[in-house]
Amino acid sequence: MMKNTNLLGVAVPLGALYTKENQIIGEFPDLVPFAEFCKKSNINLIQLLPVNDTGTQSSPYSGLSAFALHPIYIRLSDVEGFDSLCNSDKKFCSDYNNFSKANKYKSRYNYDEILNSKTYFLQQLYNQTEIAKTEKPTPELSAWIKKNPWIKTYAVYKNLKYKYMQASWKSWKKEDKTLTLEEIEKLWDKKSLKKDHLFYAWVQFVADEQFSKAVDSVHNLQIKIKGDMPILMNEDSCDAWAYPQFFNHNLRAGSPSDGENPNGQNWGFPTYNWKNLQNENYSWWINRLKTASKYYDAYRLDHILGFFRIWAIPEKDCNALNGHTEPFSSIKKDELYELGFDDDRIRWLSKPHIPTSAIEDITWNREIAHKILKLVANQIGQEELWLFSDKIKVQQNLQILI
C-alpha cells in the first residue's frame, strides 16, 4: 500500500541496468543490485519503463501485448536446465559464449540481435523440458496458465506471427486475421500446434517467475516499484487482433497542431471503442491492471488524458491536421444555416483550401503550380484557391498519386 508521503525516485529502462556479471542487456534479476544501490542512496522508488513484449519494435511504448512480459529481459543462465545443456551440448555452449562476447557492453545494445539470439536459446532450453517432450504442460505450468488465461490468445498470436514471418496481422490470410475467441481457443488446443503454443506459455512462465522474484527482493529492501503503462496499444498487437471490438481501427491517436508541431502528431495507434469496453464492464482494462499489479506498487498511466478525450485521426491520414477530439459535440449544417452561415462560409470551416502559393513558392512558376494542382484539386472560380477533388479522400491518396 502506497502512503501519502514524499518519495525520492529514479526512472530507468530495465535494459540499461548492465552489471559486471551481465554486460549484454539489463534483465529482470538486475533489478536487485540496482535496488541495493538505491537503498544506499536513500532512493525509495524505482520507476521502470514498460517491460511488455514489443515484438520486432524496440520502443517500449509499442506494445505487442498488454499482458505478456518481454522475453529479451529473461536471464538465460538462471533458466532451469541451462547448466546441464551447456555441459552436454558443445554447440549450444559455444553459440552462447560467442553471443555474449559479441554483445558485451555497448553504449547502444543491438535489439534485434539480442532478441533473436535469446529466442533461439530459449527454444533450445525449452526442447530439453518435459513440456516439449510430452507436449503437455507440467502441473506448475497448468496452474500458471489457469491464473493467466490471456496466455492462450497470446501464444496463438505469437505462433501465427512466426508463421507469417512477423508480418502485421492485418496482412494475414482472412482465416487467421478474423478469428473469434472461440476459434482461438480451439487453435490453442490443436494437437499439432500444442508444442509451439506451450513454448510461448513456458517463456512467459519463466519471465513471470524471474520478474516476480526480483520484485520480492526489491520490496524486501523497502523500495517501491512504479510501472509505466502506455494507454494505447500497437495496431499490430495481440489485443487489437483478438479484441477488435475494443478498438477503433479506422482512427489513429495523436495530438493536434501546436507551435512545435504545425502538422500535429500521428502516433499510429488505434483509439479505443469505449462504448464496447463499457458493455464488457471494462474487463480488458481491469485484467490489464490486475496483471500489472503483480509487480507494481504504483503506475504511471502514459497519456492519462486519453481516458477522457483524445485527438483522433482518420486511419489513412499521415499527419494530424484532419483530426478531431473524441468524444466531441457535433453541430448540424441546418443549425449553422439558422445562425446565418451560408454554403461558402461552411465550406471554409469544413474543407481544406489550398492556395496556389503553396505550390508556387516551391516551383517559382504559377503555370507549373496550376498544372500540379489540377492533378489533385479543382480551382474555386478564378480565385487562387483550390479544393481537393473527389478522388482525394485521405492523405494517403496523395502519396499514391505522387
Order of alpha helices (4+ residues) and beta strands (2+ residues): beta-alpha-beta-alpha-alpha-alpha-alpha-alpha-alpha-alpha-alpha-alpha-beta-alpha-beta-beta-alpha-alpha-beta-beta-beta-alpha-alpha-beta-alpha-alpha-beta-beta-alpha
